[in-house]
Amino acid sequence: MTSLASKVFGRVDRVCRHLPVFLNTFLVFSITGEVSYLVLVEADQQKTVWSGWWKAVHLLAQYFMLGNICWNALLFLQTSPSIRGVFLGGDGMGQGWRYCYTCETHTPPRCSHCYDCKVCVLRRDHHCVFFGQCVGFRNYRYFLSCLLFMWSGLLYATLMNAEVFIVILKEGVTLHSVMLLLIPWIMLVSGQVSPGAFAFAFIADTCVVGFLLVSAFFFFHLILMFRGQTTREWYSTRRPYNLGVLGNLRHCLGVRWYLCWLCPLIPSPLPGDGIHFQLTGSLEPSR
C-alpha cells in the first residue's frame, strides 16, 4: 500500500511540475491564434492596396516572436544549470566556497542547492515555477531572451486587442461590460455571453494581466543583470561581482551579447565557467 501511494504521489508530483509549462504553452498559442485572427479579419475589412502588406508584416512579426519564445524556452529547459558533470575539486577552492550536505560536495561562490531540482545550481538565480527548472549560469541567456520576446509579444497582443475592449465598451460602461472584462468565466457559466465573446474577452484580459506580470519580471532581471547580481543577491547592498554594464552583459549573455538576443541559435560563448568569478569588491559584509 505504501509503495502504491508513493508511486501515485510521484506521478501526481511530476504532472504538477509540468502543468505550468503546458498552461503557458496553451496560453501563448491561444493568444497568437487570436491575434492572427484579428489581423486577418481587419485586413479583409480594410480592402485597400496595402491590406495584403499590412497582413504579411503583422503575421511575420508575431510568428517571429512566437518562434523565439518557443525556441528559447526549449533551449532553457534542455540546458542544465546544475553542477552535474562539472569538476569542482582541485586547488581552486577558496573564499566563498561552501559544503553542501545534501549533494555531499564543496560548491563554489554563488552556487546554492535547489530543493525542487534536488541539486546544486551554478550561479543560481531562482527556481522558475513557470518552467519547473532553476535559472542559473548556463541557461540565463535563454531565460532572459524568452522574457524579452514574451514582453514584446504581450505588448503587441495588448495593442491589437484594444479593438476588443472598444467593442465591449462601445455601448458605455455598463454592469454587463464591466463584468465581461473582469469576470468572463462567470458571465459564460451564467449564459450571459456566447463562447466566442467569452474567448475574446478572456484572451484580452490575459494579455493585459500577462503583460503587467512579465513586465515586472523582465525589468527586474534587466536591473539585476546591469548590477551584476542574482535574485538571491538583490537584498545585499554589496556588489562584489559588478564588472560594469558591458562586463555584466558579457558575463550573462556571452561575448555576442549584442546579437544573441535576436535568435537563440546565434552562438555566444560565456566568458566564465560558473565556478570562478572576478571580484571587484569584498565578500565580507560591511560593518
ABEGO torsion letter per residue (X at the ends): XAAAAAAAAAAAAAAAAAAAAAAAAAAAAAAAAAAAAAAAAAAAAAGBAAAAAAAAAAAAAAAAAAAAAAAAAAAAAABBABABGBBABEAABBBGBBBBAAAGBBBBBGBBBBAAAGBBBBGBABBBAAAGBBBBAAAAAAAAAAAAAAAAAAAAAAAAAAAAAAAAAAAEBBAAAAAAAABAAAAAAAGABBAAAAAAAAAAAAAAAAAAAAAAAAAAAAAAAAAGBBAAAAABABBAABAEAAAAAAAAAEAAAAAAAABAABBBBBABAGABBBBABBABBBX
